[in-house]
Amino acid sequence: MASDPILIVGGGLGGLTTALALARRGRPTRVLEGAAEFGAIGYGIQFGPNVFHVFDPLGLTAKVLAVADAPSAVVMLDALDSKELVRMPTGASFRARFKYPYIIVHRVDLHNVLLDACRQNEMIELVADAMVTGFEEGGDKVGVATADGRTFSGAALVAADGLRSLFRQKLIGDDEHPVGYAALRTIVPVKELKADVQRDTMVLWSGPGYHVVHYPLRHGAEFNIVAVFRTSTHTEKSDPATYRAELEETYRNAHPTLRELNAMMDLRWRRSVADRAPVRHWHKGRVVLLGDAAHAPLQSLAQGACMAIEDGFFLAETIAAAGDDFAAAFRRFETIRLTRTARVQLESRSMWNSFLHVEGIERDVRNATVAGWDEAHLFDCLAWLYDGAPGIARADQ
């Protein structure tokens, strides 16, 4: 029934955006979050201008920009000799071409913008400490059970439960795809940063089997650092001393600046890097996957969260157009989103394997190739992504 809420499992960026987009279309939702309270991991995140094609109609642009920073450029450096390989200006010319800025933001700050908007909307119910352990369909409803014995029902269910989605396992049954890399993340106060690095840009150092990303956060008060590297121990748990030795060995030939940055890493946060294989169908009956549960990419294009946010908007549009015919809405959602999200997944894999981490002669060829890339070329290459997702205007049809 139209008055029954739509269940959303997962209170992250994709789940909250979906709730807001559905409320905009007059559909009540109940967001079930497994953690004890709604929150986010406290590290930085990047967004291309395409995210604002969703934030604008949801009325969130001004609030997002208030907590975000816009770097002056996106820069790629060679991790061995610090040579600048690529520089894409993200100032006036970028905004003129793509309408919106490229932003870097603390994930917690962005999450709070969405969470505050949800709390102010009477059509959205937020339920924390509700770890979903199972679900079943019956007639015109979907029911879920939580770890503490509660049950919830709704007209349909949106599974925004991330890379290791319970619902992905139930609906599709495949496994995530580890790529043999580990990632470390940390944030340090800028006043403690001694390394001689660019502090107003988004920088990626590309090395043989590793890369480092860094950029400022919270209007220059903090500095976000990510170190990624190939290792046979990517799925293993160990102690900080072992992690430190591994990191130093991996980056032993890197530029001294990278070794300085890595010395600041908080070794308590270490994760194996993985993505998902593209698949054609993300739904079964009244249950649909969204974001990383449906199409998790590697971080190469910095688009995983943005694809989840785009998903939330499109899904709400297709549901609004289809009424209570959720099967039709979900099929339309897949049709609109499949090619774009699969391209992000596949191009991210290609960049990871054949561009970011190359060595030897491949590195020489890569460096010679990018030497001819100017601003116009870079903008043209990214137009398919940054001009916004095709289908916003078509979703109501």
Salt bridges, closest charged atoms under 4 A:
ASP69 OD1 - HIS219 ND1 3.10
ASP78 OD2 - ARG363 NE 2.78
ASP81 OD2 - ARG363 NH2 3.62
GLU84 OE1 - ARG87 NH2 3.02
ASP109 OD2 - ARG218 NE 2.89
GLU125 OE1 - ARG30 NE 2.74
ASP148 OD2 - ARG150 NE 2.96
ASP174 OD2 - ARG168 NH2 2.70
ASP174 OD1 - ARG276 NH1 3.29
GLU176 OE1 - ARG164 NE 3.21
GLU222 OE2 - ARG218 NH1 3.46
GLU246 OE1 - ARG270 NH2 2.80
GLU249 OE2 - ARG252 NH1 3.11
ASP266 OD2 - ARG268 NH2 2.79
ASP275 OD1 - HIS177 ND1 3.06
ASP275 OD2 - ARG349 NE 2.66
GLU310 OE1 - ARG337 NH1 2.78
GLU310 OE1 - ARG340 NE 2.92
ASP311 OD2 - HIS295 NE2 2.59
ASP311 OD1 - ARG337 NE 2.69
GLU317 OE2 - ARG24 NH1 3.26
GLU317 OE1 - ARG25 NH2 2.61
ASP324 OD1 - ARG27 NH1 3.20
GLU334 OE1 - HIS281 ND1 3.33
GLU334 OE2 - HIS283 ND1 2.76
GLU347 OE2 - ARG343 NE 2.65
GLU359 OE2 - ARG230 NH2 3.09
ASP387 OD1 - ARG97 NH1 2.90
ASP396 OD2 - ARG25 NH2 3.10
